[in-house]
Amino acid sequence: MISFSWDKRKNEANKKKHGVSFDEAKTVFYDENAIRYFDPDHSDDEDRFLMVGLSNKLRILIVCHCYSLLYCSLRLNHFLNVDILFRYEYGHSSKMSRRILF
C-alpha cells in the first residue's frame, strides 16, 4: 500500500480552483500505464518527479511528487489537469501549440 501526504490548504485551493483534489490525484499512481519523469528543473532541494496518468475519474493528470523519508510516504506537491491545459491552449492561441508542458 502506498502512503500519501499533502498540504491541506493547497488541497482545498486546488478543489476550488480546478475541481480536482489530491485524493483524486493520488489515483494516478494506480494507473498501470502512467509514465513517470524525473523533474530536474524543480529538484534543487529534493528529487521531484512528474507522473502523467489517468485518474479514477478518467481525467489525465500530471502529478508532481517527491519521496518523503521523514514520513515514509509520497508527498504530492501539485498537479495539472491536462484537459484544462489543452482547452486553454486551443482557445487562446491562433495556432495549435505543440509545445511540451513540462
Buried (B, 14 or more C-beta within 10 A) or exposed (E): EEEBBBBEEEBEEBBEEBEBBBBBBBBBBEBEEBEBEEBEEBEEEEEBBBBBBBBEEEBBBBBBBBBBEEEEBBBBBBBBBBEBEBEEBEEEEEEEEEEEEE
